Amino acid sequence: MTSDTSPRRAVAIATALACWVLALVLLAIVPSLVPPDGAAPGALTPQWSGRWWATAGTITLQSAALLVVRRAPITAVGIIAALALALGPVAPGVAYTLSHLPVLVAVFLAAPRRPWGTIRLVLTATALAITLGTLANALLSGLGTMPGVLGEALVQGAGVVGITALVSLALASIRTAREAQRLELAALDRERDALAREREALVRATASEERAAMARELHDIAAHHLSGIALVAAAADRQIDRDPRAAHESVRQVRTQTRAVLDDIRRVVGLLRESGPAERSVENLATVSALVGARAEAGMPVRLEQIPPSGAGAVGDGIGPLAQLVAYRMIQEALTNAAEHAPGASCLVTIDDTEAAELVVTVHDDGAMAGGDADDATRAGDADDAGSGGGYGLIGMRERAGLIDAELEHGPTADSGWRVQLRIPRDRTGVQAPSDDRERGRRLEQEQEQEQEQEQEQEQAR
């Protein structure tokens, strides 16, 4: 039993009871409403007569049939119409028309509950029954003669059934339209909620990507500069007693590296601020020589080998700014890993631009002081088990390579060293000449050299 059965049953009982009470009240007062002198013979049904009780019984049965009109509308309407037709010749008189009241209620309730193709046949049969019953009642009561009585019967049958059905169907159509509108509004609300959740998810995903990008940037900056500072500081510690001048130079390099890491951190923080333009990174393939040179000055045995293309182009043609930044960061991180896991090992940075479809960047160290397989396992842990003590260098490389659809390979070599290789696909659409990048790289190198010279002059002046 459904939860709405009881309310529906209560409404059905109330409807049937109201129809029954109203019909019986009218049946009781009809004789007093129509003067006997002005009535035709047989027009009035005397109270408490057999015809009066027949009319009251028919109305009672019709009202009882209203109880099932919602569950079996066709059956209920058929029974009520048949009772009205049977009452016409049995109880002639004006009171007979009260049997049309249950017919009207039944038609109103049944019309919208079945498809029009089915219910129209029932309505036609009901209208015919009302017409025939009215015709028989009028003729037997002496209320008129043919053809006037026939016209009145047809009008009454059409009015009781046709008009009532039209009103019921119109109200049902209005209810259906309102329900459809309500469902449509509910669907729109659900769609708006879904879009809002989707936007929120996109915002969270974008924020997560931005956090990951900033984490990679900060990791590269800190790892690169701090590892260089550690190398120079270790060299200065050994040189203090042996070679004070070299120790002073090492300290100046520490100072330069410290200022560089602070500048880079300020640049990253500027990217996080909404107000004010953020400084853009100039790291690209043209500035790799400055990166390698800074490492070499810090005491790391590293050299750069650039293999230009066979044609007239320069190294890096067809490689976009983002891909060049990824290559720069890969070299930077690979050198940092070599300094951390294989201190003293010789490193070779190769930028091979001979292939037409891609640019190949390789960083290889010979692992001279790497400790063999143990450090290979440590570097593998850097990529595969960062949460258990390793770093995030190789993870950051892999994420950056994914951004530009590049292929990253890393692993130990036969000489107990380590090799990291990045294959960057070349994009020939919208290629920008690297002359501007090379010019910016040269300006950057000149600025760094001028800054170092100024610092040396200040130290000498002191």
C-alpha positions as CSV (number, residue, x, y, z in Angstrom):
1,M,0.0,0.0,0.0
2,T,1.4,3.3,-1.1
3,S,1.7,6.3,1.3
4,D,-0.9,8.3,-0.7
5,T,-3.6,5.6,-0.7
6,S,-5.4,6.9,2.5
7,P,-5.6,10.5,1.3
8,R,-7.0,9.4,-2.1
9,R,-9.5,7.2,-0.4
10,A,-10.6,10.0,1.9
11,V,-11.1,12.3,-1.1
12,A,-13.2,9.6,-3.0
13,I,-15.4,9.1,0.1
14,A,-15.9,12.8,0.6
15,T,-16.8,13.3,-3.1
16,A,-19.3,10.5,-3.1
17,L,-20.8,11.5,0.2
18,A,-21.2,15.2,-0.9
19,C,-22.8,14.2,-4.2
20,W,-25.2,11.8,-2.4
21,V,-26.2,14.3,0.3
22,L,-26.7,17.2,-2.2
23,A,-28.9,15.0,-4.5
24,L,-31.1,13.7,-1.6
25,V,-31.5,17.2,-0.2
26,L,-32.7,18.4,-3.6
27,L,-34.9,15.4,-4.0
28,A,-36.6,16.2,-0.7
29,I,-37.3,19.9,-1.5
30,V,-38.2,19.6,-5.3
31,P,-41.9,19.1,-4.6
32,S,-42.0,22.3,-2.6
33,L,-40.2,24.3,-5.3
34,V,-42.6,23.4,-8.1
35,P,-46.2,24.5,-7.6
36,P,-48.5,21.5,-8.2
37,D,-51.1,23.6,-10.0
38,G,-48.5,24.6,-12.7
39,A,-47.1,21.2,-13.2
40,A,-47.9,18.8,-15.9
41,P,-49.5,15.5,-14.9
42,G,-46.7,13.1,-13.6
43,A,-44.2,15.9,-13.5
44,L,-43.8,15.8,-9.8
45,T,-42.7,12.7,-7.8
46,P,-44.6,12.7,-4.5
47,Q,-42.4,12.3,-1.4
48,W,-42.1,8.9,0.1
49,S,-43.8,7.3,-2.8
50,G,-42.5,4.3,-4.6
51,R,-41.1,6.4,-7.5
52,W,-39.4,8.7,-4.9
53,W,-37.7,5.8,-3.2
54,A,-36.7,4.4,-6.6
55,T,-35.0,7.8,-7.4
56,A,-33.3,7.9,-3.9
57,G,-32.1,4.4,-4.3
58,T,-30.7,5.0,-7.8
59,I,-28.9,8.1,-6.6
60,T,-27.4,6.1,-3.6
61,L,-26.1,3.4,-6.0
62,Q,-24.7,6.0,-8.3
63,S,-22.9,7.8,-5.4
64,A,-21.5,4.4,-4.3
65,A,-20.1,3.9,-7.8
66,L,-18.2,7.2,-7.5
67,L,-16.0,5.5,-4.9
68,V,-14.2,3.5,-7.6
69,V,-14.2,6.1,-10.4
70,R,-10.5,6.8,-9.9
71,R,-9.5,3.2,-10.0
72,A,-11.9,2.0,-12.7
73,P,-13.2,5.1,-14.5
74,I,-14.7,3.4,-17.5
75,T,-16.6,0.8,-15.4
76,A,-17.8,3.4,-12.9
77,V,-19.1,5.8,-15.6
78,G,-20.8,2.9,-17.4
79,I,-22.6,1.8,-14.2
80,I,-23.7,5.4,-13.3
81,A,-25.0,6.1,-16.8
82,A,-26.9,2.7,-17.0
83,L,-28.6,3.5,-13.6
84,A,-29.7,6.9,-14.9
85,L,-31.0,5.3,-18.1
86,A,-32.9,2.7,-16.2
87,L,-34.5,5.3,-13.9
88,G,-35.9,7.4,-16.8
89,P,-39.0,5.2,-17.5
90,V,-39.4,3.9,-13.9
91,A,-39.6,7.2,-12.0
92,P,-40.8,9.9,-14.4
93,G,-40.9,13.5,-13.2
94,V,-38.7,16.5,-12.6
95,A,-36.8,14.7,-9.8
96,Y,-35.3,12.4,-12.4
97,T,-32.8,15.0,-13.5
98,L,-31.1,14.7,-10.0
99,S,-29.7,11.4,-11.2
100,H,-27.6,13.4,-13.7
101,L,-25.6,14.9,-10.8
102,P,-23.6,11.7,-10.1
103,V,-23.2,11.3,-13.9
104,L,-21.7,14.8,-14.1
105,V,-19.3,14.1,-11.2
106,A,-18.2,10.8,-12.7
107,V,-17.5,12.3,-16.2
108,F,-15.5,15.1,-14.6
109,L,-13.3,12.7,-12.7
110,A,-13.0,10.0,-15.4
111,A,-12.3,12.1,-18.5
112,P,-8.6,12.9,-17.9
113,R,-7.8,9.4,-16.5
114,R,-7.8,7.4,-19.7
115,P,-6.4,8.1,-23.3
116,W,-8.8,10.1,-25.4
117,G,-9.2,7.3,-27.9
118,T,-10.7,5.1,-25.2
119,I,-12.6,7.6,-23.1
120,R,-14.4,9.2,-26.0
121,L,-16.3,6.0,-26.7
122,V,-17.4,5.9,-23.1
123,L,-18.4,9.6,-23.1
124,T,-20.4,9.1,-26.3
125,A,-22.3,6.1,-24.8
126,T,-22.9,8.1,-21.6
127,A,-24.3,11.0,-23.6
128,L,-26.6,8.6,-25.5
129,A,-27.8,7.1,-22.2
130,I,-28.6,10.5,-20.7
131,T,-30.4,11.5,-23.9
132,L,-32.5,8.4,-24.0
133,G,-33.3,8.5,-20.3
134,T,-34.3,12.2,-20.5
135,L,-36.4,11.5,-23.6
136,A,-38.3,8.6,-21.9
137,N,-38.8,10.6,-18.7
138,A,-40.2,13.6,-20.5
139,L,-42.6,11.6,-22.7
140,L,-43.9,9.5,-19.8
141,S,-44.2,12.6,-17.5
142,G,-46.2,14.6,-20.1
143,L,-43.6,17.4,-20.1
144,G,-43.7,17.7,-23.9
145,T,-44.1,16.0,-27.2
146,M,-41.8,15.1,-30.1
147,P,-39.7,16.7,-31.6
148,G,-39.3,19.3,-28.9
149,V,-38.6,16.7,-26.2
150,L,-36.0,15.1,-28.5
151,G,-34.1,18.4,-28.9
152,E,-34.2,19.0,-25.2
153,A,-32.9,15.5,-24.5
154,L,-30.0,15.9,-26.9
155,V,-29.1,19.3,-25.4
156,Q,-29.2,17.9,-21.9
157,G,-27.1,14.8,-22.9
158,A,-24.5,17.0,-24.6
159,G,-24.4,19.5,-21.8
160,V,-24.1,17.0,-19.0
161,V,-21.4,14.9,-20.7
162,G,-19.8,17.1,-23.4
163,I,-19.3,20.4,-21.5
164,T,-18.3,18.6,-18.3
165,A,-15.7,16.5,-20.2
166,L,-14.3,19.6,-21.9
167,V,-13.9,21.5,-18.6
168,S,-12.3,18.5,-17.0
169,L,-9.9,18.0,-19.9
170,A,-9.0,21.7,-19.9
171,L,-8.2,21.7,-16.2
172,A,-6.2,18.5,-16.6
173,S,-4.2,20.1,-19.4
174,I,-3.5,23.1,-17.3
175,R,-2.3,20.8,-14.4
176,T,-0.1,18.8,-16.8
177,A,1.4,22.0,-18.2
178,R,2.2,23.3,-14.7
179,E,3.7,20.0,-13.7
180,A,5.8,19.9,-16.8
181,Q,6.9,23.4,-16.1
182,R,7.7,22.5,-12.5
183,L,9.7,19.5,-13.7
184,E,11.5,21.6,-16.2
185,L,12.4,24.2,-13.6
186,A,13.6,21.4,-11.3
187,A,15.7,20.0,-14.1
188,L,17.2,23.4,-14.8
189,D,18.0,23.7,-11.1
190,R,19.7,20.4,-11.1
191,E,21.6,21.4,-14.2
192,R,22.7,24.6,-12.6
193,D,23.8,22.7,-9.5
194,A,25.7,20.2,-11.7
195,L,27.4,23.1,-13.6
196,A,28.3,24.8,-10.3
197,R,29.8,21.6,-9.1
198,E,31.6,21.1,-12.4
199,R,33.0,24.7,-12.2
200,E,34.0,24.1,-8.6
201,A,35.8,20.9,-9.6
202,L,37.6,22.7,-12.4
203,V,38.6,25.5,-10.1
204,R,40.0,22.9,-7.6
205,A,41.8,21.1,-10.4
206,T,43.3,24.3,-11.8
207,A,44.4,25.3,-8.3
208,S,45.9,21.9,-7.8
209,E,47.8,22.2,-11.1
210,E,49.0,25.7,-10.1
211,R,50.2,24.4,-6.7
212,A,52.0,21.6,-8.4
213,A,53.6,24.0,-10.9
214,M,54.7,26.3,-8.1
215,A,56.0,23.4,-6.1
216,R,58.1,22.3,-9.0
217,E,59.4,25.8,-9.6
218,L,60.3,26.2,-5.9
219,H,61.9,22.8,-5.8
220,D,64.0,23.5,-8.9
221,I,65.1,26.9,-7.6
222,A,65.9,25.7,-4.1
223,A,67.6,22.5,-5.1
224,H,69.7,24.1,-7.8
225,H,71.0,27.1,-5.9
226,L,71.3,25.5,-2.5
227,S,73.2,22.5,-3.8
228,G,75.6,24.9,-5.5
229,I,76.0,26.8,-2.3
230,A,76.7,23.6,-0.5
231,L,79.4,22.7,-3.0
232,V,81.1,26.1,-2.8
233,A,80.9,26.2,0.9
234,A,82.6,22.9,1.2
235,A,85.3,24.1,-1.1
236,A,85.7,27.3,0.9
237,D,86.1,25.3,4.1
238,R,89.0,23.4,2.6
239,Q,90.6,26.5,1.2
240,I,90.5,28.8,4.3
241,D,93.9,27.7,5.6
242,R,95.5,26.6,2.3
243,D,94.4,29.3,-0.1
244,P,92.7,32.2,1.6
245,R,92.3,34.1,-1.8
246,A,90.4,31.1,-3.3
247,A,88.4,30.9,-0.1
248,H,87.3,34.5,-0.5
249,E,86.3,33.8,-4.1
250,S,84.3,30.8,-2.9
251,V,82.5,33.0,-0.4
252,R,81.7,35.6,-3.1
253,Q,80.2,32.8,-5.1
254,V,78.1,31.7,-2.2
255,R,76.9,35.3,-1.9
256,T,76.1,35.4,-5.6
257,Q,74.2,32.1,-5.4
258,T,72.3,33.4,-2.3
259,R,71.2,36.6,-4.1
260,A,70.2,34.5,-7.1
261,V,68.0,32.2,-5.1
262,L,66.4,35.2,-3.4
263,D,65.6,36.8,-6.7
264,D,64.1,33.7,-8.1
265,I,62.0,33.2,-5.0
266,R,60.8,36.8,-5.3
267,R,59.9,36.1,-9.0
268,V,57.8,33.0,-8.0
269,V,56.1,34.9,-5.2
270,G,55.3,37.6,-7.8
271,L,53.5,35.0,-9.8
272,L,51.3,34.2,-6.8
273,R,50.3,37.9,-6.4
274,E,47.3,39.2,-8.2
275,S,48.4,42.8,-8.2
276,G,51.2,44.0,-10.3
277,P,52.9,42.4,-13.3
278,A,54.9,39.3,-12.5
279,E,58.4,38.9,-13.9
280,R,58.6,36.3,-16.6
281,S,61.3,33.6,-16.7
282,V,64.0,33.9,-19.4
283,E,65.3,30.4,-19.0
284,N,65.7,28.6,-22.3
285,L,68.2,26.7,-24.4
286,A,70.2,29.9,-24.9
287,T,70.8,30.3,-21.2
288,V,71.9,26.7,-20.6
289,S,75.5,27.8,-21.2
290,A,75.2,30.3,-18.3
291,L,73.7,27.5,-16.1
292,V,76.6,25.1,-16.9
293,G,79.1,27.9,-16.5
294,A,77.8,28.8,-13.0
295,R,78.1,25.1,-12.1
296,A,81.6,24.9,-13.4
297,E,82.6,28.0,-11.5
298,A,81.2,26.4,-8.3
299,G,83.7,23.5,-8.7
300,M,81.5,21.0,-10.5
301,P,83.3,19.2,-13.4
302,V,80.7,19.8,-16.1
303,R,80.8,20.8,-19.7
304,L,78.3,21.6,-22.4
305,E,78.2,20.1,-25.9
306,Q,75.7,21.6,-28.4
307,I,75.3,19.8,-31.7
308,P,73.7,22.2,-34.2
309,P,71.4,21.2,-37.1
310,S,72.9,20.3,-40.4
311,G,71.2,23.2,-42.1
312,A,71.5,27.0,-41.5
313,G,69.2,27.1,-38.5
314,A,70.3,27.6,-34.9
315,V,70.0,25.2,-32.0
316,G,66.4,25.1,-30.7
317,D,64.6,26.1,-33.9
318,G,61.0,24.8,-33.8
319,I,61.1,24.4,-30.0
320,G,58.6,26.7,-28.2
321,P,59.3,28.8,-25.1
322,L,57.6,26.3,-22.7
323,A,59.5,23.4,-24.2
324,Q,62.8,25.3,-23.9
325,L,61.9,26.1,-20.2
326,V,61.2,22.4,-19.6
327,A,64.6,21.5,-21.2
328,Y,66.4,24.1,-19.0
329,R,64.7,22.8,-15.9
330,M,65.6,19.2,-16.7
331,I,69.2,20.1,-17.1
332,Q,69.2,22.1,-13.9
333,E,67.6,19.3,-11.9
334,A,69.8,16.6,-13.4
335,L,72.9,18.6,-12.5
336,T,71.5,19.1,-9.0
337,N,70.9,15.3,-8.6
338,A,74.4,14.6,-9.9
339,A,75.9,17.0,-7.3
340,E,73.9,15.4,-4.5
341,H,74.2,11.7,-5.4
342,A,77.5,11.6,-7.2
343,P,79.7,14.4,-5.9
344,G,82.8,14.8,-7.9
345,A,81.5,12.9,-10.9
346,S,82.1,14.5,-14.4
347,C,78.9,15.6,-16.1
348,L,78.3,16.1,-19.8
349,V,75.3,18.1,-21.0
350,T,74.4,17.5,-24.7
351,I,71.9,19.3,-26.7
352,D,71.5,17.4,-30.0
353,D,69.6,19.3,-32.7
354,T,70.5,17.0,-35.6
355,E,67.1,15.2,-35.8
356,A,64.4,16.9,-37.9
357,A,61.5,15.7,-35.8
358,E,62.8,16.2,-32.2
359,L,65.4,17.8,-30.0
360,V,67.3,15.5,-27.7
361,V,68.7,16.9,-24.4
362,T,71.0,14.5,-22.4
363,V,72.7,14.9,-19.0
364,H,75.2,12.1,-18.2
365,D,77.5,11.7,-15.3
366,D,80.2,9.1,-15.0
367,G,79.4,8.3,-11.4
368,A,83.1,8.4,-10.5
369,M,82.4,8.9,-6.8
370,A,78.7,7.9,-6.9
371,G,79.2,4.7,-4.8
372,G,78.0,2.4,-7.6
373,D,74.6,0.7,-7.4
374,A,73.7,2.1,-4.0
375,D,73.4,5.6,-5.5
376,D,71.5,4.3,-8.5
377,A,68.9,2.9,-6.1
378,T,68.9,6.3,-4.3
379,R,68.2,8.1,-7.5
380,A,65.5,5.7,-8.5
381,G,63.9,6.3,-5.1
382,D,64.0,10.0,-5.9
383,A,61.4,9.3,-8.7
384,D,59.5,6.3,-7.4
385,D,59.2,6.7,-3.6
386,A,59.3,10.3,-2.8
387,G,57.2,9.8,0.2
388,S,59.7,7.5,1.8
389,G,62.6,9.9,2.0
390,G,63.4,10.6,-1.7
391,G,63.1,13.9,-3.4
392,Y,60.8,15.2,-6.1
393,G,63.3,16.0,-8.8
394,L,62.6,13.2,-11.3
395,I,58.9,13.5,-10.5
396,G,59.0,17.1,-11.5
397,M,60.9,16.2,-14.7
398,R,58.2,13.7,-15.6
399,E,55.4,16.1,-15.0
400,R,57.0,18.8,-17.1
401,A,57.7,16.4,-19.9
402,G,54.0,15.5,-19.9
403,L,53.1,19.1,-20.4
404,I,54.8,19.3,-23.8
405,D,54.3,15.6,-24.8
406,A,58.0,14.9,-24.5
407,E,59.6,11.6,-23.7
408,L,61.7,11.4,-20.6
409,E,64.2,8.5,-19.9
410,H,66.5,8.1,-16.9
411,G,68.5,5.3,-15.4
412,P,72.0,4.0,-14.7
413,T,74.6,3.5,-17.4
414,A,77.2,0.8,-17.9
415,D,80.0,3.0,-16.4
416,S,78.1,3.1,-13.0
417,G,76.9,6.6,-13.9
418,W,73.5,8.0,-14.5
419,R,71.8,9.4,-17.6
420,V,68.7,11.6,-18.1
421,Q,67.4,12.1,-21.6
422,L,64.6,14.3,-22.8
423,R,63.2,14.0,-26.3
424,I,61.2,17.1,-27.3
425,P,59.0,16.9,-30.4
426,R,59.6,19.8,-32.8
427,D,56.7,22.1,-33.6
428,R,57.0,23.7,-37.0
429,T,53.8,25.7,-36.8
430,G,54.3,29.2,-35.6
431,V,58.1,28.7,-35.1
432,Q,59.7,31.7,-33.6
433,A,63.3,32.5,-34.4
434,P,65.6,32.0,-31.4
435,S,67.6,35.1,-32.1
436,D,65.6,37.0,-29.4
437,D,66.2,34.2,-26.9
438,R,69.9,34.1,-27.7
439,E,70.1,37.9,-27.3
440,R,68.3,37.7,-23.9
441,G,70.7,35.0,-22.9
442,R,73.7,37.0,-23.8
443,R,72.3,40.0,-21.9
444,L,71.7,37.8,-18.9
445,E,75.3,36.5,-19.0
446,Q,76.6,40.0,-19.3
447,E,74.6,41.2,-16.4
448,Q,75.8,38.3,-14.3
449,E,79.4,39.0,-15.2
450,Q,79.0,42.7,-14.5
451,E,77.4,41.9,-11.1
452,Q,80.3,39.6,-10.2
453,E,82.9,42.2,-11.2
454,Q,81.2,44.8,-9.1
455,E,81.2,42.5,-6.1
456,Q,84.8,41.7,-6.6
457,E,85.6,45.4,-6.8
458,Q,83.7,46.0,-3.6
459,E,85.6,43.2,-1.8
460,Q,88.9,44.6,-3.0
461,A,87.9,48.1,-1.8
462,R,87.2,46.7,1.6
